[in-house]
C-alpha cells in the first residue's frame, strides 16, 4: 500500500494493490463503498476461470451448504449400480438404496444400512 501525495506533498489518496486486499478487508465495513469495489476487483470473473479453478473456488461454499443440508435432515444422493436406483446417505452415515418409479416418481426403499 502506498500513499499518493500531491505536488505540495499533501496526502491525496492511497494506492492499494488488489493482492493486499485479503489482509485488509476484515477491518472495513462490508457496507462501505471501498469494500464493495475491492471485493469485486479481487475476484476473477467466473467465465475467466478454468474448470479446475472454478471447482476450487466453489469447493468451500459447496461443502458448507452440504453440511447445512445434512444438519437439517437431508441426504446426499448418488446413483447406485442398478438402473433407476440411488443411494441416499445421511449425516449419521446410515444409507438406504431406493428405486425410483420413472412413471410416478415414487421411491421404494430396497435396502437400508
Biopython code that builds the backbone (N, CA, C, O; Angstrom):
import numpy as np
from Bio.PDB.StructureBuilder import StructureBuilder

atoms = [
    (1, "UNK", "N", (0.856, -1.154, 0.000)),
    (1, "UNK", "CA", (0.000, 0.000, 0.000)),
    (1, "UNK", "C", (0.912, 1.230, 0.000)),
    (1, "UNK", "O", (1.932, 1.258, 0.689)),
    (2, "UNK", "N", (0.529, 2.247, -0.784)),
    (2, "UNK", "CA", (1.313, 3.472, -0.856)),
    (2, "UNK", "C", (0.391, 4.677, -0.773)),
    (2, "UNK", "O", (-0.727, 4.660, -1.288)),
    (3, "UNK", "N", (0.875, 5.716, -0.119)),
    (3, "UNK", "CA", (0.137, 6.967, -0.023)),
    (3, "UNK", "C", (0.486, 7.819, -1.238)),
    (3, "UNK", "O", (1.657, 7.968, -1.588)),
    (4, "UNK", "N", (-0.538, 8.375, -1.874)),
    (4, "UNK", "CA", (-0.338, 9.237, -3.042)),
    (4, "UNK", "C", (-0.345, 10.687, -2.558)),
    (4, "UNK", "O", (-1.286, 11.130, -1.900)),
    (5, "UNK", "N", (0.721, 11.419, -2.895)),
    (5, "UNK", "CA", (0.884, 12.811, -2.471)),
    (5, "UNK", "C", (0.681, 13.748, -3.650)),
    (5, "UNK", "O", (0.970, 13.400, -4.795)),
    (6, "UNK", "N", (0.175, 14.953, -3.353)),
    (6, "UNK", "CA", (0.070, 15.961, -4.410)),
    (6, "UNK", "C", (1.404, 16.698, -4.543)),
    (6, "UNK", "O", (2.379, 16.334, -3.885)),
    (7, "UNK", "N", (1.453, 17.729, -5.387)),
    (7, "UNK", "CA", (2.706, 18.445, -5.639)),
    (7, "UNK", "C", (3.242, 19.162, -4.400)),
    (7, "UNK", "O", (4.423, 19.507, -4.350)),
    (8, "UNK", "N", (2.381, 19.390, -3.397)),
    (8, "UNK", "CA", (2.819, 20.029, -2.156)),
    (8, "UNK", "C", (3.084, 18.989, -1.063)),
    (8, "UNK", "O", (3.250, 19.334, 0.106)),
    (9, "UNK", "N", (3.120, 17.743, -1.450)),
    (9, "UNK", "CA", (3.389, 16.616, -0.544)),
    (9, "UNK", "C", (2.274, 16.393, 0.494)),
    (9, "UNK", "O", (2.521, 15.876, 1.584)),
    (10, "UNK", "N", (1.060, 16.788, 0.138)),
    (10, "UNK", "CA", (-0.104, 16.518, 0.979)),
    (10, "UNK", "C", (-0.711, 15.183, 0.554)),
    (10, "UNK", "O", (-0.841, 14.915, -0.641)),
    (11, "UNK", "N", (-1.084, 14.344, 1.521)),
    (11, "UNK", "CA", (-1.688, 13.062, 1.151)),
    (11, "UNK", "C", (-3.016, 13.277, 0.415)),
    (11, "UNK", "O", (-3.879, 14.023, 0.879)),
    (12, "UNK", "N", (-3.168, 12.612, -0.743)),
    (12, "UNK", "CA", (-4.383, 12.769, -1.549)),
    (12, "UNK", "C", (-5.127, 11.452, -1.730)),
    (12, "UNK", "O", (-6.310, 11.447, -2.069)),
    (13, "UNK", "N", (-4.452, 10.358, -1.510)),
    (13, "UNK", "CA", (-5.106, 9.076, -1.705)),
    (13, "UNK", "C", (-4.183, 7.938, -1.319)),
    (13, "UNK", "O", (-3.062, 8.145, -0.855)),
    (14, "UNK", "N", (-4.681, 6.741, -1.521)),
    (14, "UNK", "CA", (-3.917, 5.537, -1.190)),
    (14, "UNK", "C", (-3.980, 4.595, -2.380)),
    (14, "UNK", "O", (-5.042, 4.368, -2.959)),
    (15, "UNK", "N", (-2.819, 4.051, -2.735)),
    (15, "UNK", "CA", (-2.752, 3.014, -3.756)),
    (15, "UNK", "C", (-2.783, 1.674, -3.029)),
    (15, "UNK", "O", (-1.904, 1.383, -2.218)),
    (16, "UNK", "N", (-3.789, 0.866, -3.318)),
    (16, "UNK", "CA", (-3.949, -0.418, -2.644)),
    (16, "UNK", "C", (-3.939, -1.539, -3.680)),
    (16, "UNK", "O", (-4.932, -1.736, -4.380)),
    (17, "UNK", "N", (-2.845, -2.268, -3.789)),
    (17, "UNK", "CA", (-2.814, -3.393, -4.728)),
    (17, "UNK", "C", (-3.881, -4.434, -4.381)),
    (17, "UNK", "O", (-4.110, -4.735, -3.210)),
    (18, "UNK", "N", (-4.516, -4.966, -5.391)),
    (18, "UNK", "CA", (-5.597, -5.935, -5.187)),
    (18, "UNK", "C", (-5.108, -7.123, -4.354)),
    (18, "UNK", "O", (-5.863, -7.648, -3.535)),
    (19, "UNK", "N", (-3.869, -7.550, -4.547)),
    (19, "UNK", "CA", (-3.377, -8.725, -3.816)),
    (19, "UNK", "C", (-3.232, -8.464, -2.310)),
    (19, "UNK", "O", (-3.122, -9.421, -1.542)),
    (20, "UNK", "N", (-3.228, -7.211, -1.868)),
    (20, "UNK", "CA", (-3.159, -6.892, -0.442)),
    (20, "UNK", "C", (-4.546, -6.809, 0.194)),
    (20, "UNK", "O", (-4.657, -6.692, 1.414)),
    (21, "UNK", "N", (-5.585, -6.868, -0.603)),
    (21, "UNK", "CA", (-6.945, -6.694, -0.109)),
    (21, "UNK", "C", (-7.339, -7.739, 0.930)),
    (21, "UNK", "O", (-7.960, -7.397, 1.936)),
    (22, "UNK", "N", (-6.993, -8.990, 0.709)),
    (22, "UNK", "CA", (-7.399, -10.059, 1.635)),
    (22, "UNK", "C", (-6.963, -9.771, 3.065)),
    (22, "UNK", "O", (-7.709, -10.034, 4.008)),
    (23, "UNK", "N", (-5.758, -9.232, 3.233)),
    (23, "UNK", "CA", (-5.247, -8.964, 4.576)),
    (23, "UNK", "C", (-5.934, -7.764, 5.223)),
    (23, "UNK", "O", (-5.987, -7.676, 6.450)),
    (24, "UNK", "N", (-6.454, -6.851, 4.432)),
    (24, "UNK", "CA", (-7.012, -5.608, 4.967)),
    (24, "UNK", "C", (-8.533, -5.591, 5.091)),
    (24, "UNK", "O", (-9.081, -4.806, 5.865)),
    (25, "UNK", "N", (-9.210, -6.435, 4.349)),
    (25, "UNK", "CA", (-10.664, -6.305, 4.226)),
    (25, "UNK", "C", (-11.440, -6.510, 5.524)),
    (25, "UNK", "O", (-12.554, -6.003, 5.656)),
    (26, "UNK", "N", (-10.882, -7.233, 6.471)),
    (26, "UNK", "CA", (-11.622, -7.524, 7.701)),
    (26, "UNK", "C", (-11.762, -6.298, 8.607)),
    (26, "UNK", "O", (-12.577, -6.305, 9.529)),
    (27, "UNK", "N", (-10.982, -5.251, 8.355)),
    (27, "UNK", "CA", (-11.076, -4.037, 9.141)),
    (27, "UNK", "C", (-11.987, -2.984, 8.535)),
    (27, "UNK", "O", (-12.084, -1.872, 9.053)),
    (28, "UNK", "N", (-12.661, -3.331, 7.431)),
    (28, "UNK", "CA", (-13.510, -2.366, 6.723)),
    (28, "UNK", "C", (-14.936, -2.900, 6.691)),
    (28, "UNK", "O", (-15.159, -4.083, 6.433)),
    (29, "UNK", "N", (-15.884, -2.033, 6.950)),
    (29, "UNK", "CA", (-17.291, -2.427, 6.948)),
    (29, "UNK", "C", (-17.692, -2.948, 5.564)),
    (29, "UNK", "O", (-17.337, -2.361, 4.541)),
    (30, "UNK", "N", (-18.427, -4.042, 5.551)),
    (30, "UNK", "CA", (-18.882, -4.610, 4.280)),
    (30, "UNK", "C", (-19.862, -3.693, 3.568)),
    (30, "UNK", "O", (-20.095, -3.855, 2.370)),
    (31, "UNK", "N", (-20.436, -2.740, 4.277)),
    (31, "UNK", "CA", (-21.371, -1.794, 3.661)),
    (31, "UNK", "C", (-20.646, -0.627, 2.988)),
    (31, "UNK", "O", (-21.251, 0.118, 2.216)),
    (32, "UNK", "N", (-19.368, -0.469, 3.275)),
    (32, "UNK", "CA", (-18.611, 0.659, 2.732)),
    (32, "UNK", "C", (-18.349, 0.459, 1.236)),
    (32, "UNK", "O", (-18.130, -0.661, 0.776)),
    (33, "UNK", "N", (-18.376, 1.552, 0.497)),
    (33, "UNK", "CA", (-18.171, 1.513, -0.954)),
    (33, "UNK", "C", (-16.796, 0.929, -1.325)),
    (33, "UNK", "O", (-16.675, 0.212, -2.318)),
    (34, "UNK", "N", (-15.769, 1.236, -0.530)),
    (34, "UNK", "CA", (-14.430, 0.701, -0.788)),
    (34, "UNK", "C", (-14.432, -0.816, -0.692)),
    (34, "UNK", "O", (-13.813, -1.497, -1.510)),
    (35, "UNK", "N", (-15.132, -1.346, 0.311)),
    (35, "UNK", "CA", (-15.193, -2.794, 0.474)),
    (35, "UNK", "C", (-15.816, -3.437, -0.763)),
    (35, "UNK", "O", (-15.286, -4.409, -1.301)),
    (36, "UNK", "N", (-16.934, -2.891, -1.203)),
    (36, "UNK", "CA", (-17.626, -3.455, -2.361)),
    (36, "UNK", "C", (-16.760, -3.402, -3.610)),
    (36, "UNK", "O", (-16.688, -4.376, -4.359)),
    (37, "UNK", "N", (-16.103, -2.274, -3.840)),
    (37, "UNK", "CA", (-15.240, -2.119, -5.012)),
    (37, "UNK", "C", (-14.081, -3.108, -4.979)),
    (37, "UNK", "O", (-13.851, -3.832, -5.947)),
    (38, "UNK", "N", (-13.360, -3.137, -3.879)),
    (38, "UNK", "CA", (-12.183, -4.005, -3.791)),
    (38, "UNK", "C", (-12.572, -5.476, -3.812)),
    (38, "UNK", "O", (-11.858, -6.298, -4.385)),
    (39, "UNK", "N", (-13.689, -5.812, -3.198)),
    (39, "UNK", "CA", (-14.116, -7.206, -3.213)),
    (39, "UNK", "C", (-14.447, -7.645, -4.642)),
    (39, "UNK", "O", (-14.118, -8.762, -5.041)),
    (40, "UNK", "N", (-15.091, -6.777, -5.403)),
    (40, "UNK", "CA", (-15.380, -7.084, -6.809)),
    (40, "UNK", "C", (-14.101, -7.221, -7.620)),
    (40, "UNK", "O", (-13.978, -8.130, -8.441)),
    (41, "UNK", "N", (-13.160, -6.334, -7.396)),
    (41, "UNK", "CA", (-11.905, -6.346, -8.159)),
    (41, "UNK", "C", (-11.014, -7.541, -7.824)),
    (41, "UNK", "O", (-10.225, -7.984, -8.658)),
    (42, "UNK", "N", (-11.142, -8.058, -6.607)),
    (42, "UNK", "CA", (-10.238, -9.122, -6.175)),
    (42, "UNK", "C", (-10.679, -10.520, -6.612)),
    (42, "UNK", "O", (-9.937, -11.485, -6.429)),
    (43, "UNK", "N", (-11.871, -10.637, -7.185)),
    (43, "UNK", "CA", (-12.345, -11.950, -7.651)),
    (43, "UNK", "C", (-12.359, -11.967, -9.177)),
    (43, "UNK", "O", (-12.892, -11.066, -9.824)),
    (44, "UNK", "N", (-11.762, -13.007, -9.724)),
    (44, "UNK", "CA", (-11.799, -13.148, -11.173)),
    (44, "UNK", "C", (-13.214, -13.491, -11.622)),
    (44, "UNK", "O", (-13.961, -14.153, -10.902)),
    (45, "UNK", "N", (-13.570, -13.041, -12.805)),
    (45, "UNK", "CA", (-14.866, -13.362, -13.383)),
    (45, "UNK", "C", (-14.960, -14.877, -13.550)),
    (45, "UNK", "O", (-14.015, -15.510, -14.020)),
    (46, "UNK", "N", (-16.074, -15.445, -13.176)),
    (46, "UNK", "CA", (-16.254, -16.891, -13.228)),
    (46, "UNK", "C", (-16.032, -17.439, -14.646)),
    (46, "UNK", "O", (-15.599, -18.580, -14.807)),
    (47, "UNK", "N", (-16.324, -16.640, -15.660)),
    (47, "UNK", "CA", (-16.162, -17.102, -17.037)),
    (47, "UNK", "C", (-14.704, -17.100, -17.485)),
    (47, "UNK", "O", (-14.376, -17.649, -18.536)),
    (48, "UNK", "N", (-13.826, -16.483, -16.689)),
    (48, "UNK", "CA", (-12.398, -16.483, -16.992)),
    (48, "UNK", "C", (-11.658, -17.617, -16.295)),
    (48, "UNK", "O", (-10.452, -17.777, -16.488)),
    (49, "UNK", "N", (-12.357, -18.400, -15.493)),
    (49, "UNK", "CA", (-11.725, -19.485, -14.735)),
    (49, "UNK", "C", (-11.676, -20.769, -15.549)),
    (49, "UNK", "O", (-12.567, -21.047, -16.352)),
    (50, "UNK", "N", (-10.628, -21.541, -15.328)),
    (50, "UNK", "CA", (-10.555, -22.887, -15.913)),
    (50, "UNK", "C", (-11.520, -23.771, -15.114)),
    (50, "UNK", "O", (-11.935, -23.387, -14.021)),
    (51, "UNK", "N", (-11.879, -24.935, -15.634)),
    (51, "UNK", "CA", (-12.762, -25.833, -14.871)),
    (51, "UNK", "C", (-12.187, -26.178, -13.491)),
    (51, "UNK", "O", (-12.935, -26.278, -12.519)),
    (52, "UNK", "N", (-10.865, -26.361, -13.399)),
    (52, "UNK", "CA", (-10.230, -26.684, -12.125)),
    (52, "UNK", "C", (-10.333, -25.511, -11.150)),
    (52, "UNK", "O", (-10.640, -25.702, -9.973)),
    (53, "UNK", "N", (-10.074, -24.294, -11.645)),
    (53, "UNK", "CA", (-10.173, -23.106, -10.800)),
    (53, "UNK", "C", (-11.607, -22.890, -10.337)),
    (53, "UNK", "O", (-11.843, -22.515, -9.188)),
    (54, "UNK", "N", (-12.559, -23.124, -11.224)),
    (54, "UNK", "CA", (-13.975, -22.981, -10.882)),
    (54, "UNK", "C", (-14.340, -23.945, -9.754)),
    (54, "UNK", "O", (-15.007, -23.559, -8.794)),
    (55, "UNK", "N", (-13.904, -25.192, -9.873)),
    (55, "UNK", "CA", (-14.181, -26.194, -8.831)),
    (55, "UNK", "C", (-13.551, -25.797, -7.504)),
    (55, "UNK", "O", (-14.181, -25.910, -6.453)),
    (56, "UNK", "N", (-12.301, -25.330, -7.554)),
    (56, "UNK", "CA", (-11.619, -24.914, -6.327)),
    (56, "UNK", "C", (-12.353, -23.759, -5.655)),
    (56, "UNK", "O", (-12.505, -23.739, -4.434)),
    (57, "UNK", "N", (-12.805, -22.803, -6.455)),
    (57, "UNK", "CA", (-13.482, -21.632, -5.909)),
    (57, "UNK", "C", (-14.804, -22.007, -5.246)),
    (57, "UNK", "O", (-15.188, -21.398, -4.248)),
    (58, "UNK", "N", (-15.496, -22.990, -5.785)),
    (58, "UNK", "CA", (-16.800, -23.377, -5.240)),
    (58, "UNK", "C", (-16.729, -24.427, -4.132)),
    (58, "UNK", "O", (-17.704, -24.627, -3.407)),
    (59, "UNK", "N", (-15.585, -25.096, -3.996)),
    (59, "UNK", "CA", (-15.475, -26.220, -3.067)),
    (59, "UNK", "C", (-15.872, -25.854, -1.644)),
    (59, "UNK", "O", (-16.654, -26.570, -1.018)),
    (60, "UNK", "N", (-15.351, -24.763, -1.130)),
    (60, "UNK", "CA", (-15.633, -24.374, 0.248)),
    (60, "UNK", "C", (-17.117, -24.072, 0.458)),
    (60, "UNK", "O", (-17.726, -24.543, 1.419)),
    (61, "UNK", "N", (-17.692, -23.282, -0.452)),
    (61, "UNK", "CA", (-19.115, -22.931, -0.333)),
    (61, "UNK", "C", (-19.989, -24.171, -0.473)),
    (61, "UNK", "O", (-20.968, -24.331, 0.256)),
    (62, "UNK", "N", (-19.641, -25.034, -1.396)),
    (62, "UNK", "CA", (-20.428, -26.251, -1.603)),
    (62, "UNK", "C", (-20.366, -27.151, -0.369)),
    (62, "UNK", "O", (-21.386, -27.697, 0.052)),
    (63, "UNK", "N", (-19.190, -27.307, 0.206)),
    (63, "UNK", "CA", (-19.041, -28.134, 1.409)),
    (63, "UNK", "C", (-19.877, -27.586, 2.562)),
    (63, "UNK", "O", (-20.514, -28.344, 3.292)),
    (64, "UNK", "N", (-19.869, -26.276, 2.717)),
    (64, "UNK", "CA", (-20.659, -25.630, 3.776)),
    (64, "UNK", "C", (-22.137, -25.892, 3.578)),
    (64, "UNK", "O", (-22.843, -26.216, 4.533)),
    (65, "UNK", "N", (-22.614, -25.755, 2.356)),
    (65, "UNK", "CA", (-24.045, -25.956, 2.084)),
    (65, "UNK", "C", (-24.446, -27.419, 2.246)),
    (65, "UNK", "O", (-25.552, -27.707, 2.702)),
    (66, "UNK", "N", (-23.569, -28.339, 1.883)),
    (66, "UNK", "CA", (-23.862, -29.763, 2.073)),
    (66, "UNK", "C", (-23.990, -30.057, 3.567)),
    (66, "UNK", "O", (-24.904, -30.770, 3.981)),
    (67, "UNK", "N", (-23.079, -29.511, 4.379)),
    (67, "UNK", "CA", (-23.154, -29.719, 5.827)),
    (67, "UNK", "C", (-24.454, -29.163, 6.407)),
    (67, "UNK", "O", (-25.080, -29.798, 7.257)),
    (68, "UNK", "N", (-24.856, -27.982, 5.950)),
    (68, "UNK", "CA", (-26.124, -27.396, 6.416)),
    (68, "UNK", "C", (-27.296, -28.299, 6.059)),
    (68, "UNK", "O", (-28.187, -28.530, 6.877)),
    (69, "UNK", "N", (-27.288, -28.802, 4.841)),
    (69, "UNK", "CA", (-28.384, -29.674, 4.394)),
    (69, "UNK", "C", (-28.434, -30.946, 5.241)),
    (69, "UNK", "O", (-29.506, -31.368, 5.676)),
    (70, "UNK", "N", (-27.272, -31.552, 5.471)),
    (70, "UNK", "CA", (-27.231, -32.768, 6.286)),
    (70, "UNK", "C", (-27.696, -32.479, 7.714)),
    (70, "UNK", "O", (-28.407, -33.289, 8.309)),
    (71, "UNK", "N", (-27.300, -31.331, 8.264)),
    (71, "UNK", "CA", (-27.725, -30.942, 9.612)),
    (71, "UNK", "C", (-29.232, -30.767, 9.696)),
    (71, "UNK", "O", (-29.817, -30.926, 10.767)),
    (72, "UNK", "N", (-29.863, -30.442, 8.575)),
    (72, "UNK", "CA", (-31.310, -30.226, 8.537)),
    (72, "UNK", "C", (-32.079, -31.473, 8.106)),
    (72, "UNK", "O", (-33.254, -31.385, 7.751)),
    (73, "UNK", "N", (-31.427, -32.622, 8.134)),
    (73, "UNK", "CA", (-32.117, -33.875, 7.870)),
    (73, "UNK", "C", (-32.163, -34.316, 6.418)),
    (73, "UNK", "O", (-32.789, -35.327, 6.099)),
    (74, "UNK", "N", (-31.511, -33.577, 5.537)),
    (74, "UNK", "CA", (-31.467, -34.002, 4.141)),
    (74, "UNK", "C", (-30.386, -35.058, 3.954)),
    (74, "UNK", "O", (-29.675, -35.391, 4.903)),
    (75, "UNK", "N", (-30.258, -35.580, 2.760)),
    (75, "UNK", "CA", (-29.283, -36.628, 2.484)),
    (75, "UNK", "C", (-28.541, -36.319, 1.189)),
    (75, "UNK", "O", (-28.984, -35.519, 0.365)),
    (76, "UNK", "N", (-27.405, -36.975, 1.041)),
    (76, "UNK", "CA", (-26.693, -36.946, -0.238)),
    (76, "UNK", "C", (-27.245, -38.083, -1.068)),
    (76, "UNK", "O", (-27.499, -39.169, -0.547)),
    (77, "UNK", "N", (-27.428, -37.848, -2.333)),
    (77, "UNK", "CA", (-27.979, -38.883, -3.205)),
    (77, "UNK", "C", (-27.071, -39.065, -4.400)),
    (77, "UNK", "O", (-26.629, -38.093, -5.012)),
    (78, "UNK", "N", (-26.794, -40.317, -4.729)),
    (78, "UNK", "CA", (-25.980, -40.605, -5.903)),
    (78, "UNK", "C", (-26.444, -41.926, -6.518)),
    (78, "UNK", "O", (-27.037, -42.760, -5.834)),
    (79, "UNK", "N", (-26.174, -42.111, -7.805)),
    (79, "UNK", "CA", (-26.653, -43.321, -8.479)),
    (79, "UNK", "C", (-26.080, -44.596, -7.868)),
    (79, "UNK", "O", (-24.911, -44.653, -7.486)),
    (80, "UNK", "N", (-26.927, -45.606, -7.785)),
    (80, "UNK", "CA", (-26.488, -46.935, -7.354)),
    (80, "UNK", "C", (-26.179, -47.751, -8.610)),
    (80, "UNK", "O", (-26.172, -47.214, -9.717)),
    (81, "UNK", "N", (-25.930, -49.026, -8.436)),
    (81, "UNK", "CA", (-25.498, -49.851, -9.577)),
    (81, "UNK", "C", (-26.616, -50.198, -10.555)),
    (81, "UNK", "O", (-26.375, -50.270, -11.760)),
    (82, "UNK", "N", (-27.824, -50.413, -10.063)),
    (82, "UNK", "CA", (-28.936, -50.796, -10.939)),
    (82, "UNK", "C", (-29.613, -49.562, -11.533)),
    (82, "UNK", "O", (-29.527, -48.462, -10.987)),
    (83, "UNK", "N", (-30.282, -49.769, -12.657)),
    (83, "UNK", "CA", (-30.986, -48.671, -13.328)),
    (83, "UNK", "C", (-32.095, -48.118, -12.433)),
    (83, "UNK", "O", (-32.810, -48.874, -11.774)),
    (84, "UNK", "N", (-32.228, -46.798, -12.419)),
    (84, "UNK", "CA", (-33.257, -46.090, -11.648)),
    (84, "UNK", "C", (-33.146, -46.311, -10.139)),
    (84, "UNK", "O", (-34.136, -46.189, -9.417)),
    (85, "UNK", "N", (-31.947, -46.636, -9.665)),
    (85, "UNK", "CA", (-31.738, -46.788, -8.222)),
    (85, "UNK", "C", (-30.697, -45.771, -7.756)),
    (85, "UNK", "O", (-29.780, -45.405, -8.491)),
    (86, "UNK", "N", (-30.871, -45.331, -6.516)),
    (86, "UNK", "CA", (-29.997, -44.322, -5.934)),
    (86, "UNK", "C", (-29.703, -44.673, -4.493)),
    (86, "UNK", "O", (-30.496, -45.344, -3.832)),
    (87, "UNK", "N", (-28.569, -44.222, -4.011)),
    (87, "UNK", "CA", (-28.216, -44.354, -2.602)),
    (87, "UNK", "C", (-28.446, -42.998, -1.950)),
    (87, "UNK", "O", (-28.000, -41.970, -2.458)),
    (88, "UNK", "N", (-29.136, -43.006, -0.837)),
    (88, "UNK", "CA", (-29.322, -41.799, -0.029)),
    (88, "UNK", "C", (-28.461, -41.982, 1.220)),
    (88, "UNK", "O", (-28.696, -42.906, 1.998)),
    (89, "UNK", "N", (-27.475, -41.122, 1.420)),
    (89, "UNK", "CA", (-26.586, -41.213, 2.587)),
    (89, "UNK", "C", (-26.874, -40.048, 3.527)),
    (89, "UNK", "O", (-26.916, -38.893, 3.103)),
    (90, "UNK", "N", (-27.073, -40.362, 4.810)),
    (90, "UNK", "CA", (-27.446, -39.378, 5.823)),
    (90, "UNK", "C", (-26.244, -38.966, 6.667)),
    (90, "UNK", "O", (-25.175, -39.573, 6.583)),
    (91, "UNK", "N", (-26.431, -37.931, 7.478)),
    (91, "UNK", "CA", (-25.355, -37.370, 8.302)),
    (91, "UNK", "C", (-24.742, -38.418, 9.236)),
    (91, "UNK", "O", (-23.531, -38.415, 9.453)),
    (92, "UNK", "N", (-25.564, -39.308, 9.787)),
    (92, "UNK", "CA", (-25.055, -40.322, 10.714)),
    (92, "UNK", "C", (-24.390, -41.492, 9.984)),
    (92, "UNK", "O", (-24.087, -42.518, 10.593)),
    (93, "UNK", "N", (-24.168, -41.331, 8.685)),
    (93, "UNK", "CA", (-23.523, -42.311, 7.808)),
    (93, "UNK", "C", (-24.418, -43.519, 7.503)),
    (93, "UNK", "O", (-23.966, -44.485, 6.888)),
    (94, "UNK", "N", (-25.680, -43.468, 7.929)),
    (94, "UNK", "CA", (-26.607, -44.519, 7.509)),
    (94, "UNK", "C", (-26.984, -44.244, 6.054)),
    (94, "UNK", "O", (-26.843, -43.124, 5.563)),
    (95, "UNK", "N", (-27.457, -45.264, 5.391)),
    (95, "UNK", "CA", (-27.839, -45.088, 3.988)),
    (95, "UNK", "C", (-28.996, -46.011, 3.652)),
    (95, "UNK", "O", (-29.302, -46.961, 4.373)),
    (96, "UNK", "N", (-29.618, -45.700, 2.545)),
    (96, "UNK", "CA", (-30.654, -46.569, 2.008)),
    (96, "UNK", "C", (-30.572, -46.526, 0.494)),
    (96, "UNK", "O", (-30.274, -45.496, -0.110)),
    (97, "UNK", "N", (-30.844, -47.668, -0.091)),
    (97, "UNK", "CA", (-30.888, -47.732, -1.547)),
    (97, "UNK", "C", (-32.349, -47.689, -1.948)),
    (97, "UNK", "O", (-33.171, -48.439, -1.422)),
    (98, "UNK", "N", (-32.666, -46.808, -2.881)),
    (98, "UNK", "CA", (-34.049, -46.656, -3.309)),
    (98, "UNK", "C", (-34.156, -46.838, -4.810)),
    (98, "UNK", "O", (-33.222, -46.566, -5.565)),
    (99, "UNK", "N", (-35.314, -47.303, -5.213)),
    (99, "UNK", "CA", (-35.608, -47.421, -6.635)),
    (99, "UNK", "C", (-36.690, -46.401, -6.953)),
    (99, "UNK", "O", (-37.663, -46.266, -6.212)),
    (100, "UNK", "N", (-36.517, -45.689, -8.052)),
    (100, "UNK", "CA", (-37.456, -44.657, -8.471)),
    (100, "UNK", "C", (-38.345, -45.212, -9.581)),
    (100, "UNK", "O", (-37.848, -45.728, -10.582)),
    (101, "UNK", "N", (-39.646, -45.106, -9.403)),
    (101, "UNK", "CA", (-40.587, -45.462, -10.463)),
    (101, "UNK", "C", (-40.586, -44.303, -11.461)),
    (101, "UNK", "O", (-41.021, -43.200, -11.131)),
    (102, "UNK", "N", (-40.106, -44.544, -12.660)),
    (102, "UNK", "CA", (-39.959, -43.453, -13.634)),
    (102, "UNK", "C", (-41.297, -42.908, -14.127)),
    (102, "UNK", "O", (-41.343, -41.823, -14.706)),
    (103, "UNK", "N", (-42.365, -43.632, -13.911)),
    (103, "UNK", "CA", (-43.683, -43.148, -14.326)),
    (103, "UNK", "C", (-44.333, -42.251, -13.279)),
    (103, "UNK", "O", (-45.023, -41.290, -13.620)),
    (104, "UNK", "N", (-44.110, -42.567, -12.003)),
    (104, "UNK", "CA", (-44.773, -41.811, -10.933)),
    (104, "UNK", "C", (-43.812, -40.940, -10.125)),
    (104, "UNK", "O", (-44.236, -39.993, -9.463)),
    (105, "UNK", "N", (-42.519, -41.261, -10.181)),
    (105, "UNK", "CA", (-41.533, -40.532, -9.383)),
    (105, "UNK", "C", (-41.461, -41.004, -7.946)),
    (105, "UNK", "O", (-40.705, -40.452, -7.147)),
    (106, "UNK", "N", (-42.241, -42.021, -7.607)),
    (106, "UNK", "CA", (-42.244, -42.522, -6.231)),
    (106, "UNK", "C", (-41.002, -43.357, -5.964)),
    (106, "UNK", "O", (-40.490, -44.056, -6.838)),
    (107, "UNK", "N", (-40.533, -43.258, -4.714)),
    (107, "UNK", "CA", (-39.370, -44.032, -4.281)),
    (107, "UNK", "C", (-39.818, -45.271, -3.525)),
    (107, "UNK", "O", (-40.794, -45.253, -2.776)),
    (108, "UNK", "N", (-39.071, -46.353, -3.747)),
    (108, "UNK", "CA", (-39.306, -47.577, -2.967)),
    (108, "UNK", "C", (-37.963, -47.978, -2.383)),
    (108, "UNK", "O", (-36.987, -48.163, -3.110)),
    (109, "UNK", "N", (-37.921, -48.112, -1.046)),
    (109, "UNK", "CA", (-36.671, -48.487, -0.366)),
    (109, "UNK", "C", (-36.396, -49.955, -0.643)),
    (109, "UNK", "O", (-37.232, -50.821, -0.384)),
    (110, "UNK", "N", (-35.203, -50.220, -1.176)),
    (110, "UNK", "CA", (-34.772, -51.579, -1.481)),
    (110, "UNK", "C", (-33.972, -52.158, -0.317)),
    (110, "UNK", "O", (-34.138, -53.319, 0.056)),
    (111, "UNK", "N", (-33.084, -51.305, 0.260)),
    (111, "UNK", "CA", (-32.211, -51.796, 1.331)),
    (111, "UNK", "C", (-31.821, -50.616, 2.218)),
    (111, "UNK", "O", (-31.592, -49.505, 1.740)),
    (112, "UNK", "N", (-31.751, -50.888, 3.536)),
    (112, "UNK", "CA", (-31.259, -49.891, 4.498)),
    (112, "UNK", "C", (-29.983, -50.413, 5.132)),
    (112, "UNK", "O", (-29.853, -51.607, 5.403)),
    (113, "UNK", "N", (-29.042, -49.508, 5.365)),
    (113, "UNK", "CA", (-27.785, -49.882, 6.031)),
    (113, "UNK", "C", (-27.589, -49.035, 7.262)),
    (113, "UNK", "O", (-26.592, -49.190, 7.967)),
]
sb = StructureBuilder()
sb.init_structure("model")
sb.init_model(0)
sb.init_chain("A")
sb.init_seg("    ")
for serial, (resi, resn, name, xyz) in enumerate(atoms, 1):
    if name == "N":
        sb.init_residue(resn, " ", resi, " ")
    sb.init_atom(name, np.array(xyz, "f"), 0.0, 1.0, " ", f" {name:<3s}", serial, name[0])
structure = sb.get_structure()
